[in-house]
Amino acid sequence: MVIRDKGVRAAVCLAGLATFLSPLGLAGQDPSAVTGSVRDLAGRPLAGADAFLLETLEGAPTDSAGVFRFASDRRGQATLVVQQAGYLEVRRTVELPLSGPVSVTMQLAPVTLEAITVEAGTYRLGNLPDVTLDELEVVRTPGAAADPFRAIQTFPGLQSVGEGAGLFVRGGDLSETRVLLDGATVLSPFRLDTDRTISFGRFDPFALRGIQFSAGGFGAEYGDALSAVADLESVDKPAESEFGVTAAIGALSAGLYLDLSETAGLRVTATRTDTGLLMRMTGRRDEFDEVPRSSDLSGGGQWMYREGGALKAFGLVQTDHVGVRIDDPGHSGIYRSDGRADLFSLSGLEDFGGPGVSWGLATSGSRKDEDFGAFRLEREDRLAQARAKVEVPLARGASLAAGTELEHRTADLTGSIPTRAHDNAPGASTTIFSSDESGTRLGAFGEIELQPSNALRFQLGMRADRSTFTGRVTADPRLSASWRPAGHLTLTAAWGVYHQVPDPLLYAPAVGDPTLPSMSARHLIGGATWDDGTRLIRVEAYRKRYDALAARTRDGLTRGGGTGTATGVDLFAKEEFALLGLDGRIAYSFIRSERTDPDSGDLAPSPFDVTHTLNVVLNRGFGGWLETGVAYRAATGAPFTPVLAATFDPDRNLWHPVHGAPMSERLPMHTRLDLSATVLRSFWADNLTVFFVSIMNSLDRSNVRDYRYSTDYSERIPLRTPFPRTIYFGVTTNFPF
């Protein structure tokens, strides 16, 4: 147990985008053995029980004979905790080092039905209820590069579209998933988020207390999202003061955590990433004029000024740069992208022993400059936000929540877009635009939760939004229900209406449509969950209908009035295999999705219609000093519109492509096998040093992520994965004080 809590933290650096982690301290003395046995009242051994020290979290599960053994550097009095699903927790004060094995007897817990927390479409990560994937599993997921968004991609309902960190949920576009941190909308949640590079998330998983992810059917509290919500919560104050350093291939990170008092603490981290050496090792350095580089400065703090009252602050500033060589039929040159993003939030919580009030103020911004041939875009966005929410218990089994939010969005857009997307050479005909778009969205919601018994739960909500971009008011009724007909089985259902304001770029007069209404979707979800504490199985079926969709054509113009549907089934299973020392999860998604093609106006397969997606993740620890993991990914190729022929333009000395039916062909199937391992050592008092290694795409699978064409479009050339077999390695250590 302790190894999971400490050792896997080093995996955050596996992608060469290292972020500082705060490992817990280990004493520098020679470790002593903590051993014992666990049995029930009948004297039968209990396998798979967790035994650990409360003060250090060092521990191990019991084997088939009910015996546990682990090493600890702690001396003196400590609290031994033993937990097993279905049994009452046992706590025993022991003196370390032990004089002999400890014998523990566990009693069956009373059989009662707990309040239902399972919701349709919703998965929670971290220390929140209904845990299915915690932050430790985020960094233990091989191939995820310790990226929370890439770990979320192992959930069902997410389609494998490319190899970036984007969340394409149940047939929806990347922009249809709303990302929040401490209740504030994150305007730019991904770094290197361009059409020409592979994106990564902006957040260190150990800067997060938990993540609630909903693949659909979410409640009335969340607005301006068509498909999904990823609601992130930052960590609380540090438990101890320390300084740490992480060095990995391509990245260097340092952090300072200050435990100021029992009620206050601060965290600051800084990271610099340069992938030059990594690109040389993978043989890709020649592809770049400027290899991906980034810098990261983040911090936060918490002040609990009274019991039930707390303030939390978070800040983040990041930059990234890349220059990559692109060979298009119309132009071969260097694509450049310079980006900057920031987020500053202040949030508060007041608990009055029943009613509760939460509020938040935030500003989120991004700037991105892109340049490739005739294409040029300088875009700067800013989102100022304020929100408040009140929760009131009405009576036994009933509660009311209501809230409001105000957002002001500005977008400065300047650039030029080729009149014909394929003719992007310098000197090509372009549409030049310069626009300053701004708008305000005011939203309000009310939601009542009714739980007439522990086995039955309803949520009924209504929200209304008005945006000055659209000039209209939208009304979204939402309903969800959960029923537990048996102790471990829960049935869920949800229905709702959802609206989202299109991107401000789509309102720019030169390339957009100022009359666009809000886009809309209707969700219908039904599912079943079996959860007995060590095994979780979840099956959901859904149907989504889209209206008033807005999208850009190949030539950069805006088309509104689109429609679409998405129908699918998702399966998620998670289990601990105590006898083998394994824990694993599997996620499978099937989808049929179609929407209006903006170029032809015809209904066609959605660009995100990845019919089958499979993710399998297994982890295992050895002897308390080694953690290993393996992940397998497989997905049907995404659809694309092929080029069937070309005509020659002598005036431009250029071939013009003739496209086939929209989304009528598919990329080849995508598969990948990733491996990871971490080794733990202690070199001085309260030190933990972790060495880590990861092998991405270990079988060196040459996946096709897209196609490019020869100058006359007679030859179709596959663009191979940006992840050939790649080895990442590094070390992290800490200095408590």
Order of alpha helices (4+ residues) and beta strands (2+ residues): alpha-beta-beta-beta-beta-beta-beta-beta-beta-alpha-alpha-beta-beta-beta-beta-beta-beta-beta-beta-beta-alpha-beta-beta-beta-beta-beta-beta-beta-beta-beta-beta-beta-beta-beta-beta-beta-beta-beta-beta-beta-beta-beta-beta-beta-beta-beta-beta
